[in-house]
């Protein structure tokens, strides 16, 4: 085990011990963010409501993970209830909801705010009306006067600053030092009704699990008629496609993931610092053999000494025959031609023609032309293939 590896091992062990000490001494912190997520068990998630909604609507509720615009373009529904809880909905979808209400459906919007032009078309304006740390939500109907909910954790303080004369107030926010403010209204819209509650905290985990608060929630939803309810929820398709979603959602795996990434960064940093060197540029040796051969060939062609070139070609060919084919080349007779034909498998006519050119190249008094050199070169190369 070398010294460098020992150093890395010690660093890794020390980091693991520090992380373990932090983990042991860590106190669990509560996530008070208002996420309104169906799968979150944090105080302001909707996990409890999601599991109890079937009882509230007598199993007549259907969750829709499409936008209202897409859903109503694909489906034609009879009179039904529409439920929207603190969801980001585009203007085209709001228009589809209002169209469905105008034909006889009822909609309950439990939202802290919606686009101003949409609320204006319904008949109200909403805004923050209170900055108190605590307030009480009550219904105006006398039969519900004993059912209320106290908001003691981060109330939004939103209410209606303006409502049209034909709007009915169903609920209000009650505070010690302020006048009562409307927070739950009913609007007649075409053939249907729109119910708007601007404080969605009352259906979160924190308040539903408190004793006595469920009654207020039941009272609010009792205004909807007993018919099928479509609950439009935000699609989770974006998060489900993220390949690290499961790892980052689990605290232990998340810590392991960040430790792994940190270790890789340290490893790359130290190794790059140790091993990175300036690499000199070394020019490879140039092979001049081909250039030399071309120069010699051009010299012979310029001199026009075809006989000498044929003699050198013949000498080179016979040397290859002796070394590679192990054939005696002292006598270029019929026996030589037969052995060469057996070794190479070439036609006998080609062998005999090549032998004739070799003999002509070896005869110092033979008359040689450029065509003879070309033909001989082609034959000998073909035989040696």
C-alpha positions in Angstrom: 0.0 0.0 0.0 1.7 3.2 -1.2 1.8 6.5 0.8 -0.7 8.3 -1.4 -3.4 5.7 -1.0 -2.9 5.8 2.8 -3.5 9.6 2.8 -6.6 9.2 0.7 -7.9 6.5 3.0 -7.3 8.6 6.1 -9.1 11.6 4.6 -12.0 9.4 3.6 -12.4 7.9 7.1 -12.2 11.4 8.7 -14.9 12.7 6.4 -17.1 9.7 7.1 -16.7 10.2 10.9 -17.6 13.9 10.7 -20.7 13.2 8.6 -21.7 10.5 11.1 -21.3 12.9 14.0 -23.4 15.5 12.3 -26.1 12.9 11.5 -26.2 11.6 15.1 -26.5 15.1 16.6 -28.8 16.4 14.0 -32.2 17.5 15.2 -35.2 16.9 13.0 -36.5 20.1 11.5 -40.1 20.6 10.4 -40.8 21.7 6.9 -43.3 24.5 7.2 -43.3 25.4 3.5 -46.8 25.6 2.0 -46.3 23.0 -0.7 -49.9 21.6 -0.9 -48.5 18.4 -2.3 -50.6 15.3 -2.3 -47.7 13.1 -1.4 -46.1 15.2 1.3 -46.7 14.5 5.0 -45.2 17.8 6.0 -47.6 20.2 7.9 -48.8 22.0 4.9 -49.0 19.0 2.5 -52.3 17.4 1.4 -51.5 13.8 2.3 -54.3 13.4 4.8 -56.8 15.2 2.7 -55.9 13.0 -0.3 -56.7 9.9 1.7 -59.9 11.3 3.2 -61.5 12.9 0.2 -63.3 9.8 -0.9 -65.2 9.8 2.4 -66.1 13.5 2.0 -67.5 12.9 -1.5 -68.9 9.4 -0.9 -66.5 7.8 -3.4 -67.7 10.1 -6.2 -64.4 11.9 -6.7 -62.1 11.4 -9.6 -58.6 12.9 -9.8 -57.6 14.3 -13.2 -53.9 14.9 -13.9 -54.6 16.7 -17.1 -55.2 20.4 -17.5 -58.8 21.4 -17.6 -58.3 22.7 -21.1 -57.0 19.3 -22.4 -59.6 17.3 -20.4 -62.6 19.2 -21.6 -61.4 19.2 -25.2 -61.3 15.4 -25.0 -64.4 14.7 -22.8 -68.0 15.9 -22.8 -69.4 15.7 -19.3 -72.9 16.1 -17.9 -73.5 18.3 -14.8 -70.7 17.6 -12.3 -68.6 19.2 -9.5 -65.2 20.8 -10.2 -62.5 21.0 -7.4 -59.4 23.2 -7.7 -57.0 23.3 -4.8 -54.1 25.8 -5.0 -53.0 24.7 -8.5 -51.3 26.7 -11.2 -53.9 26.8 -14.0 -53.5 28.7 -17.2 -56.1 31.2 -18.5 -57.4 28.8 -21.2 -58.1 26.2 -18.6 -59.9 28.7 -16.4 -62.1 29.6 -19.3 -62.9 25.9 -19.8 -63.9 25.7 -16.1 -66.1 28.7 -16.4 -67.8 27.3 -19.5 -68.5 24.1 -17.7 -70.1 26.0 -14.8 -72.2 28.1 -17.1 -73.8 25.0 -18.5 -74.8 23.6 -15.0 -71.7 22.3 -13.2 -70.6 23.6 -9.8 -66.9 24.6 -9.1 -65.2 24.9 -5.7 -62.0 26.9 -6.0 -59.8 26.7 -2.8 -57.1 29.1 -4.0 -55.2 32.0 -2.4 -55.3 33.9 -5.7 -56.2 33.5 -9.4 -55.6 35.8 -12.4 -57.3 39.2 -11.9 -59.2 39.1 -15.2 -60.7 35.7 -14.2 -61.7 36.8 -10.7 -63.1 40.0 -12.2 -65.3 37.9 -14.6 -66.5 35.9 -11.6 -67.3 38.9 -9.5 -64.6 39.5 -6.8 -61.2 40.9 -6.1 -58.9 39.2 -3.5 -55.7 40.4 -1.8 -53.9 40.2 1.6 -56.2 41.7 4.2 -54.5 40.7 7.4 -51.0 40.4 8.9 -52.0 38.8 12.2 -50.3 35.7 13.4 -53.6 34.0 14.3 -57.2 34.1 13.1 -60.4 32.1 13.1 -62.3 30.8 10.1 -66.1 30.6 10.6 -69.1 30.0 8.4 -72.0 32.5 8.2 -74.8 30.0 8.2 -76.3 29.7 11.7 -76.4 25.9 11.5 -72.6 25.9 11.3 -72.0 28.5 14.0 -70.3 26.1 16.3 -68.0 24.8 13.6 -64.9 26.9 13.2 -61.1 26.4 12.7 -58.3 28.4 14.4 -55.3 29.2 12.2 -52.3 29.5 14.6 -49.6 28.7 12.1 -48.8 31.1 9.2 -52.2 32.1 8.0 -52.1 33.7 4.6 -54.3 36.5 5.7 -56.0 36.7 2.3 -59.6 37.7 1.8 -62.0 39.5 -0.6 -61.5 43.3 -0.9 -64.4 43.6 -3.3 -67.4 41.4 -4.2 -70.3 42.2 -6.5 -73.8 42.7 -5.0 -75.1 39.3 -6.2 -72.3 37.4 -4.4 -73.2 35.5 -1.3 -70.8 35.4 1.6 -70.5 31.9 3.2 -67.5 32.3 5.4 -65.3 34.9 7.1 -62.1 35.5 8.8 -62.5 36.6 12.5 -59.7 38.5 14.3 -59.5 40.2 17.6 -58.3 43.6 16.5 -59.9 43.8 13.0 -63.4 43.6 11.5 -64.5 40.4 10.0 -63.4 39.8 6.4 -65.1 37.5 3.8 -63.0 34.5 2.8 -65.6 32.1 1.4 -68.2 33.2 -1.2 -70.8 31.7 -3.6 -71.4 33.2 -7.0 -74.2 32.3 -9.4 -72.6 31.8 -12.8 -74.8 30.9 -15.7 -76.7 27.7 -14.8 -74.1 26.7 -12.1 -72.4 28.0 -9.0 -68.8 28.9 -8.2 -67.6 28.6 -4.6 -64.3 30.4 -3.8 -62.4 29.9 -0.6 -59.2 31.9 -0.4 -57.5 30.2 2.6 -56.4 26.7 1.5 -54.6 26.0 4.8 -57.7 24.5 6.4 -57.3 21.2 4.4 -53.6 20.7 5.1 -52.2 17.9 7.3 -51.5 20.2 10.2 -55.0 21.5 10.6 -56.9 18.4 9.6 -55.2 16.3 12.2 -56.2 18.8 15.0 -59.2 17.8 17.0 -62.5 19.3 15.9 -61.2 20.8 12.6 -62.6 18.1 10.3 -66.1 19.4 11.0 -65.4 22.7 9.4 -63.9 21.0 6.3 -67.0 18.8 6.0 -69.2 21.9 6.3 -67.3 23.7 3.5 -67.7 20.8 1.1 -71.3 20.2 2.0 -72.3 23.1 -0.3 -71.5 21.0 -3.3 -74.3 18.7 -4.5 -74.1 15.0 -4.4 -72.7 14.2 -7.8 -69.5 13.2 -9.5 -66.6 15.5 -8.6 -63.5 16.1 -10.8 -60.5 17.1 -8.9 -57.9 18.7 -11.1 -54.4 18.0 -9.7 -51.1 19.1 -11.0 -49.4 16.5 -13.1 -46.3 14.9 -11.6 -44.8 14.0 -15.0 -42.0 16.5 -14.8 -40.7 15.2 -11.4 -41.1 11.5 -12.3 -38.9 11.8 -15.3 -36.0 13.1 -13.3 -33.5 10.2 -12.8 -32.4 11.4 -9.4 -35.9 11.9 -8.0 -35.8 8.8 -5.7 -32.2 9.4 -4.5 -32.8 13.1 -3.6 -36.1 12.3 -1.9 -34.5 10.0 0.6 -32.2 11.8 3.1 -29.8 9.0 3.6 -29.3 8.4 -0.2 -29.1 12.1 -0.7 -26.2 12.4 1.8 -24.4 9.4 0.1 -24.9 11.0 -3.3 -23.3 14.3 -2.3 -20.4 12.5 -0.5 -19.8 10.5 -3.6 -19.7 13.6 -5.8 -17.4 15.4 -3.3 -15.1 12.4 -3.2 -14.9 12.3 -7.0 -14.1 16.0 -7.2 -11.3 15.7 -4.6 -9.9 12.6 -6.4 -9.9 14.4 -9.8 -8.4 17.5 -8.3 -5.5 15.8 -6.5 -4.7 13.4 -9.4 -4.8 16.2 -11.9 -2.4 18.2 -9.8 0.0 15.3 -9.4 0.0 13.7 -12.8 -0.6 16.6 -15.2 2.6 17.3 -17.0 3.5 19.3 -20.1 3.8 16.8 -23.0 6.5 17.8 -25.5 5.6 17.7 -29.1 7.9 15.1 -30.8 7.9 15.1 -34.6 7.8 11.6 -35.9 10.7 10.5 -38.1 10.0 11.0 -41.7 10.1 8.0 -44.0 12.1 9.0 -47.1 12.3 5.5 -48.6 9.4 6.1 -50.9 10.7 9.5 -52.0 14.1 7.9 -52.7 12.6 5.2 -54.8 10.6 7.8 -56.8 13.7 9.8 -57.4 15.7 6.8 -58.7 12.8 5.8 -60.9 12.5 9.3 -62.4 16.2 9.3 -63.0 16.1 6.1 -65.0 13.1 7.3 -67.0 14.8 10.5 -67.9 18.0 8.7 -69.0 15.9 6.3 -71.0 18.0 3.2 -69.9 15.1 0.7 -70.1 17.5 -2.2 -70.5 19.2 -1.5 -67.1 15.9 -1.1 -65.4 14.6 -4.4 -66.8 17.9 -6.1 -65.6 17.4 -4.7 -62.1 13.8 -5.8 -62.0 14.7 -9.3 -63.2 17.4 -9.5 -60.5 15.0 -8.4 -57.8 12.4 -10.9 -59.0 14.8 -13.8 -59.1 16.1 -13.0 -55.6 12.4 -13.1 -54.3 11.9 -16.4 -56.0 15.0 -17.9 -54.4 14.2 -16.5 -50.9 10.5 -16.9 -50.7 9.7 -19.8 -53.1 13.0 -21.7 -52.6 13.5 -22.3 -56.3 17.0 -22.4 -57.9 17.3 -19.6 -60.5 20.7 -20.5 -62.0 19.1 -22.1 -65.1 16.0 -20.4 -66.5 14.9 -23.5 -68.4 11.7 -25.5 -68.7 12.1 -27.1 -65.3 12.5 -23.7 -63.7 9.3 -22.5 -65.4 7.4 -25.6 -64.3 8.5 -25.2 -60.6 7.5 -21.5 -60.7 4.1 -22.4 -62.1 3.5 -25.0 -59.4 4.6 -22.7 -56.6 2.6 -19.6 -57.8 -0.4 -21.3 -59.5 -0.2 -18.8 -62.4 -0.9 -19.9 -66.0 2.0 -21.5 -67.9 1.7 -18.9 -70.7 2.3 -16.1 -68.2 5.3 -17.9 -66.7 6.9 -18.5 -70.1 6.3 -14.9 -71.1 7.9 -13.7 -67.9 10.9 -16.0 -68.3 11.3 -14.7 -71.8 11.4 -11.1 -70.6 14.0 -12.0 -67.8 16.3 -13.7 -70.4 16.0 -10.6 -72.6 16.8 -8.4 -69.6 19.9 -10.5 -68.9 21.2 -10.3 -72.5 23.4 -7.2 -72.7 22.9 -7.0 -76.5 19.1 -7.3 -76.5 17.1 -4.4 -77.8 14.6 -3.2 -75.2 11.7 -0.7 -75.5 9.7 1.1 -72.9 6.7 -1.1 -73.6 8.8 -4.2 -72.8 9.7 -2.7 -69.4 6.1 -2.0 -68.6 4.8 -5.4 -69.7 7.6 -7.2 -67.8 7.0 -5.2 -64.6 3.3 -6.0 -64.8 3.9 -9.8 -65.3 6.5 -10.2 -62.5 4.3 -8.3 -60.0 1.3 -10.5 -60.9 3.3 -13.7 -60.5 4.5 -12.6 -57.0 1.0 -11.7 -55.7 
